[in-house]
Amino acid sequence: MKNCLPAIFFLLCTANIFAQDTPKIYRTKNGTDISKSIPYQEQFLFEQFLPGKVYFRNGRVVNARLNYNLFYGELTFIDPKRDTLLLTDKDFMDSIAVGSTIFYSMPKQGHVREIKNYDKLRLVERTVLAVLDNEKESAFNHYSATSAISNYKNFSNQNGYQWMKPTDKIVFKRKSENFFLDKNQRFYIPSKASLLKLFRDNNKEINDFIKAENIDFSKQPDLIRLLEFCSSL
């Protein structure tokens, strides 16, 4: 287990509630510790650490209090010393339950959350705090947005939050990506090609549905409608 953000956290009462009321866009000054610039609760998917279970492929089950860290895109837990740690041994895990929400390990990407299980296929989502833009300082301490991204470095890794160049502000935004996950826990980028590969026996019906419903593979509601149709075939 890797210690990433030592701190003391006072736990609230247990409730499986997403932090829906937190802002979707965050601004922070370069040269500061980002983990201190953004309020603690807004760095996580859930409002608090929740009782969870880690299911290993060998049948072992470990209980822990868990939350999803939006900087890392990974689940973290609180150890007996009340430190916050990243989960390791992800290659040996089958799934992780946090309250009523199920997570899976995505190679080199952290953890993804199950949106819906269609038996043959699952729709999963990865949410992170991504760099949206940076705001370069102009005269009289006013800031203007620019699309240039070469002025700052990657803001986090498994060793902790990195400091950035002390001249600009950085804008962060919650960003979500959808994936298909099959029964063998293989991941697919949502597309017509990947879906037809997964449902080889129903290509004509699926093609007709995609065309008739004007399915957009970048939109989660469209993916839900599409997968509900595929699961009914």
N, C-alpha and C positions, 0 to 999 in steps of 0.2 A: 504494500500500500504506500502511496506517495503523498507526503504531507505537502499541501499546496498553499493553504491560507490559514495559518494558526490564528485562532480567535476564540473568544468565549461567546456562546450564543445562548440566550435565554429562550427556551421553547414556549410557545403558546399552546393553547388547547388544540387537540387533533381535529383537523377538518380538511377534507379533500377539495380545496378551493384554489383555482388558478388566480394568479395576480392580474386580473383583467382590468383593474382600475388604474394600473400604473401607466405612465406616459409611454408612448410608442417610440418617441425620438428623444435622444439624450445628447447633451453637449458637454464636453469636458475640456479643460485646458491642458495642453501638452506640458510635459515636465512634471506632472503630478501622478500619484498612484491612482490609477483608474478605479481600482476596487474601493477606494475611499471617496472618489468624486461622485460616483453613482450610488444612491441609497442602497443599503444592503439588501433589503427585500426585493428591490427591483432588478437585482442581478440573478434572480432565480425564477423558474417557471411557476412554482407554487409559493404561496404566501408564507409557508413555514415548512420545516422538515416534518415528514410524515412517516408513520410506521410502514415498513416495506419488507419484502422478502427477495433475496437473490437466489435464483434457481440455477444450479450447476448441472451440467450434462451427465455427471456421474450420479445424480440423484440427491446430492447434498443441498440443503436449504439453509441459508443464513439470514437471520433477522437483523434489521438495521433501520435507523431513521435516515431517510433519504430525501434529497431534493435535486432538481436539475439545474445546473449552473449554466447560464446563458452565455457567459464568456467562453467557457471551454466546450460547450455543446456536449457535456457529459454529466452523468449522475455523480453526486458527491454524498458522503455520509458523515455522521458525527461519531467519533470514537469515544471510548470511556473517558479520555482526558478532555473531551469536549472540543477537540480540534476537528476541522473540516478536512476530509481526505477524499482523493479521487479513487474510484474503484479500479483495481488492477485485475489481472487474470481474466480479462474480458473474453479471451478466446475460449475459455472453458465454461462460460455462462450460457445458459439456454435463454433465459428471460429474467427480467426484474420487474416486480410489482411494487408500485408506489401508491399506496391507497388502492383505488380501483383502476389505476392507469398502468398499462403494460408497456415496458420498454425493451428494446433489443439493441445489441451491440452491432454497430456498423463499422467494418474494418477501416481504420485510419480516419474515421469521421466522428467517433464518439458514440452517442446513443441516440436512438430514434424512438418516438412515441407512437404507439398504435392508435390510429384513428378509428379503424373498423376492421373486423376480421370476417372475410368472406369464405372461410374454410380453405379453399384452394389457394387463396391469395389474401394478403393483408395490405391495407393502405397505411403507410407510416409517414411520420413527419419529423423533420429535424429543424429545430429552432435555435438560432444563435443571435447574439448581439454583433451585427456586422458593421463595418465602416461604411457609412452612407456617403459621406463627403467630408471635406475639411474646409474650415473657414479661415482664410488668410487674414492676418491683422493688417488693417489699412490705417489711414491717418485718423487721429483723434479717437483711437480705441474703438472704432466701429469695425464690424466684421462683415465681409461679403463672401457668399458661397462661391466655391470654385470646384470644378470637377477634377482638378489635378490631384493625383493620389501618390505622387512620388515624394511628397514632403514628410511622410511619416512611415514608420515601420509597423510590422505586425504587432498587434497590441497584447497578444496573450499566447502562452504555450503551456505545456504541462509543468514547467518549472515556476510558473507564476505570471503575474501581470507585468508587462514590460513598460518602462518609461519611454516616452517619445520625445521628439525634438521640442524644445521649450519656446517655440515661436508662434504656433498656430493653435486653434481650437479644432477638435475633432468631433464629428457628428456620428453617433451610433444609432442604429435602428434595429428593432427585432426583425429578423428575416427568417422565413420558413420555406423549406423545400420538401416536396412530396416524393415518395419512392414506393415502388411495389416490392413486396417481400413474399417469396414463395415458401412452401412448406419446408424446404431444405435451407431456409434462411439465406437465400441468395437474393441480392438486391438488383433492382432494375430501375433505370430512369423512366418515368412515365412517357410513353409514346405509343403510337399506333403499332409500330413494328414490334416493340417489346410485348404489348398486349396480345397481338396475334400469335406471337411465339408461345405464349403461355396458354392460349386457348385455340390450339391448332384445329380442333374439330368444328369450330364455330366461326371461322373467319368471315364467311359471307354475311351472316347475321350481324356480327360485330361491325364490319365495314359499313353495312347499311345503317346501323344505329348511329355510328359516329358521324356519318354524312347527314342523316336526317335531323339529328339533335345538335349539329354544329359544335361538337365537343372540343373544348379548349383544354389541352393536357397540362396547362400551367395553372389551372384553376381547380382548387380542391372540390367545390360543389359539383363541378362537371365530372371529376374523377369518381366521386361517390355515386352519381347517377349511372355512370358507365359501368362501374364494377357491380352495382346492384343488378343491372341488366345481364351482365356476363354470368353472374352467379345464379341467375334464374334459368339459364339455358340447359 
